[in-house]
Amino acid sequence: MADMRQLPLKRRHLRAFLIGASAMFAWQAVASANGVVSDPASEHSQEPGYDLIISGGRIVDGTGSASRYGDLGVLDGRISAVTPVHGLDTAAAKRRINAQGLVVSPGFIVALSWSGSVHQRDDGRLANKVTQGITTEVVGEGWTGAPANGRNGGDPRFFGQHGFDAWLQAMQQAGRATNVAAFVGATTLRMLAMGKSADAPTPAQLEEMRTALRLAMEDGALGLGSALSYPLQSVRPFWWRDAA
């Protein structure tokens, strides 16, 4: 894996790696969807020691270690305690979730998602994702909604040098329940420079692709995502509009 510190990212675009809610909120969504009842701390309690305690669940921590049953305490958006079952019974908390019979785990990452444009027009709560425990999606296999121009049939909102930034902002402003990590699609860049031509690129067209890739990475793209096993036209997503 590349050293992320060496990527040419502007500070203001670091949000592109994680757009949206934290994994902890997704855990809560999964618990709620499965009928878990959460009770606020008693009004007679002292100042809470935790913002949230999830108790009695089967904890799968993502490290490869064996699962175990226990309690989990959250403070200031971070997991600050993991104990055996009943280990946090006497701890004060603003909110408690009884996770008995459920699995408590970090959010799942979809390493190949095609939801980059769907998210901009559908329900941002994404119940079909968070109820399965999905909290992060990686988009950009072959095609992305930006950068765009008339040759690749993209959305005019994402035209121009920083169309990729505009695309990320559109997803963020739509209000979404998952995080997103975005590559820039290789087919998107090719069609940006060449339209639907199947010819080899000229030096000028290749340079246009390189420039667009550099600008997209400055805007927050993780890198270049390709789908080289597919013919050019089959990589187009269903929302692609034929170029004039």
One Martini backbone bead per residue (centre of mass of N, CA, C, O) as a GRO file, in nm:
protein
  244
    1MET     BB    1   0.097   0.035   0.021
    2ALA     BB    2   0.077   0.351   0.002
    3ASP     BB    3   0.198   0.646   0.110
    4MET     BB    4  -0.025   0.888   0.200
    5ARG     BB    5   0.182   1.128   0.248
    6GLN     BB    6   0.262   1.135  -0.079
    7LEU     BB    7   0.008   1.249  -0.159
    8PRO     BB    8  -0.147   1.515  -0.355
    9LEU     BB    9  -0.299   1.661  -0.094
   10LYS     BB   10  -0.526   1.864   0.020
   11ARG     BB   11  -0.641   1.951   0.320
   12ARG     BB   12  -0.945   2.016   0.224
   13HIS     BB   13  -0.960   1.695   0.096
   14LEU     BB   14  -0.960   1.472   0.325
   15ARG     BB   15  -1.273   1.410   0.326
   16ALA     BB   16  -1.277   1.199   0.089
   17PHE     BB   17  -1.223   0.945   0.262
   18LEU     BB   18  -1.454   1.058   0.482
   19ILE     BB   19  -1.793   1.055   0.414
   20GLY     BB   20  -1.976   1.108   0.699
   21ALA     BB   21  -2.047   0.877   0.905
   22SER     BB   22  -1.979   0.688   1.158
   23ALA     BB   23  -1.953   0.366   1.261
   24MET     BB   24  -2.111   0.395   1.525
   25PHE     BB   25  -2.383   0.476   1.399
   26ALA     BB   26  -2.416   0.210   1.246
   27TRP     BB   27  -2.437   0.029   1.487
   28GLN     BB   28  -2.698   0.159   1.588
   29ALA     BB   29  -2.866   0.096   1.336
   30VAL     BB   30  -2.848  -0.209   1.357
   31ALA     BB   31  -2.971  -0.237   1.635
   32SER     BB   32  -3.245  -0.099   1.572
   33ALA     BB   33  -3.327  -0.291   1.333
   34ASN     BB   34  -3.322  -0.542   1.562
   35GLY     BB   35  -3.484  -0.431   1.829
   36VAL     BB   36  -3.320  -0.254   2.007
   37VAL     BB   37  -3.327  -0.122   2.329
   38SER     BB   38  -3.283   0.211   2.436
   39ASP     BB   39  -3.171   0.356   2.746
   40PRO     BB   40  -3.161   0.604   2.936
   41ALA     BB   41  -3.031   0.743   3.178
   42SER     BB   42  -3.078   0.816   3.474
   43GLU     BB   43  -3.169   1.115   3.630
   44HIS     BB   44  -2.996   1.018   3.898
   45SER     BB   45  -2.740   1.024   3.776
   46GLN     BB   46  -2.442   1.084   3.726
   47GLU     BB   47  -2.201   1.176   3.553
   48PRO     BB   48  -2.115   1.040   3.278
   49GLY     BB   49  -1.867   0.810   3.163
   50TYR     BB   50  -2.052   0.762   2.909
   51ASP     BB   51  -2.226   0.789   2.615
   52LEU     BB   52  -2.191   0.467   2.551
   53ILE     BB   53  -2.342   0.137   2.603
   54ILE     BB   54  -2.258  -0.193   2.493
   55SER     BB   55  -2.426  -0.493   2.583
   56GLY     BB   56  -2.378  -0.850   2.540
   57GLY     BB   57  -2.215  -0.885   2.292
   58ARG     BB   58  -2.062  -1.002   2.002
   59ILE     BB   59  -1.725  -0.950   1.956
   60VAL     BB   60  -1.588  -0.817   1.646
   61ASP     BB   61  -1.276  -0.648   1.580
   62GLY     BB   62  -1.101  -0.722   1.298
   63THR     BB   63  -0.812  -0.880   1.379
   64GLY     BB   64  -0.876  -1.215   1.401
   65SER     BB   65  -0.990  -1.265   1.651
   66ALA     BB   66  -1.178  -1.401   1.861
   67SER     BB   67  -1.471  -1.401   1.966
   68ARG     BB   68  -1.663  -1.205   2.214
   69TYR     BB   69  -1.811  -1.136   2.512
   70GLY     BB   70  -1.940  -0.796   2.584
   71ASP     BB   71  -1.846  -0.467   2.664
   72LEU     BB   72  -1.902  -0.121   2.541
   73GLY     BB   73  -1.731   0.196   2.551
   74VAL     BB   74  -1.830   0.540   2.476
   75LEU     BB   75  -1.618   0.836   2.409
   76ASP     BB   76  -1.612   1.086   2.200
   77GLY     BB   77  -1.641   0.867   1.950
   78ARG     BB   78  -1.485   0.644   2.126
   79ILE     BB   79  -1.338   0.357   2.216
   80SER     BB   80  -1.266   0.309   2.580
   81ALA     BB   81  -1.411   0.015   2.632
   82VAL     BB   82  -1.341  -0.344   2.694
   83THR     BB   83  -1.543  -0.602   2.836
   84PRO     BB   84  -1.684  -0.812   2.998
   85VAL     BB   85  -1.960  -0.920   3.093
   86HIS     BB   86  -2.072  -0.669   3.320
   87GLY     BB   87  -1.830  -0.454   3.333
   88LEU     BB   88  -2.058  -0.193   3.288
   89ASP     BB   89  -2.304  -0.195   3.489
   90THR     BB   90  -2.198   0.057   3.690
   91ALA     BB   91  -2.176   0.246   3.471
   92ALA     BB   92  -2.208   0.548   3.343
   93ALA     BB   93  -2.470   0.666   3.104
   94LYS     BB   94  -2.655   0.813   2.855
   95ARG     BB   95  -2.649   0.528   2.696
   96ARG     BB   96  -2.814   0.210   2.622
   97ILE     BB   97  -2.732  -0.116   2.472
   98ASN     BB   98  -2.884  -0.422   2.406
   99ALA     BB   99  -2.682  -0.693   2.244
  100GLN     BB  100  -2.822  -0.945   2.284
  101GLY     BB  101  -2.773  -1.165   2.007
  102LEU     BB  102  -2.547  -0.982   1.890
  103VAL     BB  103  -2.326  -0.810   1.675
  104VAL     BB  104  -2.014  -0.642   1.738
  105SER     BB  105  -1.873  -0.415   1.494
  106PRO     BB  106  -1.718  -0.298   1.261
  107GLY     BB  107  -1.752  -0.162   0.981
  108PHE     BB  108  -1.816  -0.237   0.662
  109ILE     BB  109  -1.631  -0.287   0.354
  110VAL     BB  110  -1.680  -0.183   0.026
  111ALA     BB  111  -1.444  -0.233  -0.230
  112LEU     BB  112  -1.694  -0.249  -0.459
  113SER     BB  113  -1.868   0.032  -0.563
  114TRP     BB  114  -2.174   0.176  -0.748
  115SER     BB  115  -2.281   0.446  -0.556
  116GLY     BB  116  -2.182   0.739  -0.640
  117SER     BB  117  -2.464   0.841  -0.782
  118VAL     BB  118  -2.707   0.729  -0.628
  119HIS     BB  119  -2.665   0.904  -0.366
  120GLN     BB  120  -2.769   1.183  -0.505
  121ARG     BB  121  -3.098   1.068  -0.531
  122ASP     BB  122  -3.128   0.918  -0.275
  123ASP     BB  123  -3.156   0.793   0.024
  124GLY     BB  124  -2.919   0.883   0.267
  125ARG     BB  125  -2.963   0.644   0.476
  126LEU     BB  126  -2.911   0.361   0.356
  127ALA     BB  127  -3.058   0.096   0.468
  128ASN     BB  128  -2.931  -0.132   0.284
  129LYS     BB  129  -2.650  -0.089   0.432
  130VAL     BB  130  -2.663  -0.037   0.751
  131THR     BB  131  -2.830  -0.308   0.811
  132GLN     BB  132  -2.545  -0.468   0.725
  133GLY     BB  133  -2.289  -0.280   0.836
  134ILE     BB  134  -2.233  -0.059   0.633
  135THR     BB  135  -1.985   0.231   0.624
  136THR     BB  136  -1.798   0.168   0.362
  137GLU     BB  137  -1.714   0.296   0.029
  138VAL     BB  138  -1.565   0.192  -0.280
  139VAL     BB  139  -1.501   0.392  -0.558
  140GLY     BB  140  -1.390   0.360  -0.915
  141GLU     BB  141  -1.446   0.120  -1.122
  142GLY     BB  142  -1.366   0.278  -1.422
  143TRP     BB  143  -1.605   0.468  -1.294
  144THR     BB  144  -1.703   0.818  -1.273
  145GLY     BB  145  -1.879   1.125  -1.231
  146ALA     BB  146  -1.570   1.218  -1.232
  147PRO     BB  147  -1.468   1.387  -1.458
  148ALA     BB  148  -1.637   1.620  -1.688
  149ASN     BB  149  -1.792   1.613  -2.021
  150GLY     BB  150  -1.921   1.588  -2.336
  151ARG     BB  151  -1.764   1.317  -2.409
  152ASN     BB  152  -1.866   1.152  -2.128
  153GLY     BB  153  -2.163   1.246  -2.036
  154GLY     BB  154  -2.166   1.435  -1.805
  155ASP     BB  155  -2.223   1.636  -1.550
  156PRO     BB  156  -2.212   1.981  -1.549
  157ARG     BB  157  -2.131   2.009  -1.243
  158PHE     BB  158  -1.841   1.840  -1.330
  159PHE     BB  159  -1.701   2.049  -1.470
  160GLY     BB  160  -1.375   2.100  -1.494
  161GLN     BB  161  -1.091   2.094  -1.305
  162HIS     BB  162  -1.294   2.046  -1.027
  163GLY     BB  163  -1.510   1.808  -1.066
  164PHE     BB  164  -1.437   1.606  -0.841
  165ASP     BB  165  -1.499   1.793  -0.607
  166ALA     BB  166  -1.797   1.840  -0.682
  167TRP     BB  167  -1.879   1.544  -0.650
  168LEU     BB  168  -1.808   1.510  -0.353
  169GLN     BB  169  -1.989   1.739  -0.252
  170ALA     BB  170  -2.258   1.622  -0.352
  171MET     BB  171  -2.249   1.375  -0.166
  172GLN     BB  172  -2.227   1.528   0.100
  173GLN     BB  173  -2.486   1.717   0.066
  174ALA     BB  174  -2.699   1.480   0.047
  175GLY     BB  175  -2.674   1.296   0.271
  176ARG     BB  176  -2.504   1.038   0.447
  177ALA     BB  177  -2.439   0.708   0.606
  178THR     BB  178  -2.171   0.683   0.448
  179ASN     BB  179  -1.865   0.624   0.356
  180VAL     BB  180  -1.603   0.753   0.122
  181ALA     BB  181  -1.390   0.609  -0.128
  182ALA     BB  182  -1.214   0.759  -0.416
  183PHE     BB  183  -1.170   0.688  -0.732
  184VAL     BB  184  -1.063   0.726  -1.062
  185GLY     BB  185  -1.173   0.658  -1.369
  186ALA     BB  186  -1.030   0.542  -1.655
  187THR     BB  187  -1.271   0.573  -1.851
  188THR     BB  188  -1.334   0.863  -1.785
  189LEU     BB  189  -1.062   0.978  -1.890
  190ARG     BB  190  -1.071   0.873  -2.176
  191MET     BB  191  -1.350   1.008  -2.253
  192LEU     BB  192  -1.264   1.294  -2.192
  193ALA     BB  193  -1.049   1.284  -2.444
  194MET     BB  194  -1.210   1.055  -2.667
  195GLY     BB  195  -1.459   0.931  -2.601
  196LYS     BB  196  -1.556   0.648  -2.816
  197SER     BB  197  -1.283   0.590  -2.897
  198ALA     BB  198  -1.060   0.303  -2.998
  199ASP     BB  199  -0.811   0.446  -3.017
  200ALA     BB  200  -0.517   0.556  -2.983
  201PRO     BB  201  -0.365   0.786  -2.815
  202THR     BB  202  -0.253   1.079  -2.820
  203PRO     BB  203  -0.035   1.276  -2.665
  204ALA     BB  204  -0.250   1.490  -2.593
  205GLN     BB  205  -0.461   1.294  -2.468
  206LEU     BB  206  -0.277   1.172  -2.253
  207GLU     BB  207  -0.222   1.441  -2.109
  208GLU     BB  208  -0.515   1.497  -2.033
  209MET     BB  209  -0.539   1.253  -1.847
  210ARG     BB  210  -0.309   1.322  -1.653
  211THR     BB  211  -0.423   1.591  -1.558
  212ALA     BB  212  -0.694   1.485  -1.451
  213LEU     BB  213  -0.568   1.297  -1.239
  214ARG     BB  214  -0.415   1.506  -1.077
  215LEU     BB  215  -0.662   1.680  -1.001
  216ALA     BB  216  -0.823   1.455  -0.861
  217MET     BB  217  -0.608   1.403  -0.637
  218GLU     BB  218  -0.620   1.691  -0.525
  219ASP     BB  219  -0.940   1.644  -0.461
  220GLY     BB  220  -0.919   1.314  -0.330
  221ALA     BB  221  -0.818   1.092  -0.483
  222LEU     BB  222  -0.661   0.779  -0.443
  223GLY     BB  223  -0.675   0.709  -0.760
  224LEU     BB  224  -0.669   0.459  -1.006
  225GLY     BB  225  -0.952   0.301  -1.167
  226SER     BB  226  -0.988  -0.020  -1.317
  227ALA     BB  227  -1.145  -0.222  -1.612
  228LEU     BB  228  -0.973  -0.405  -1.838
  229SER     BB  229  -1.176  -0.657  -1.904
  230TYR     BB  230  -1.345  -0.440  -2.043
  231PRO     BB  231  -1.508  -0.297  -2.261
  232LEU     BB  232  -1.568   0.022  -2.296
  233GLN     BB  233  -1.891   0.020  -2.312
  234SER     BB  234  -1.942  -0.179  -2.057
  235VAL     BB  235  -1.854   0.038  -1.829
  236ARG     BB  236  -2.099   0.182  -1.846
  237PRO     BB  237  -2.329   0.312  -1.676
  238PHE     BB  238  -2.674   0.357  -1.664
  239TRP     BB  239  -2.636   0.689  -1.637
  240TRP     BB  240  -2.523   0.715  -1.907
  241ARG     BB  241  -2.481   0.959  -2.158
  242ASP     BB  242  -2.485   1.029  -2.469
  243ALA     BB  243  -2.286   1.174  -2.669
  244ALA     BB  244  -2.292   1.418  -2.921
   0.00000   0.00000   0.00000
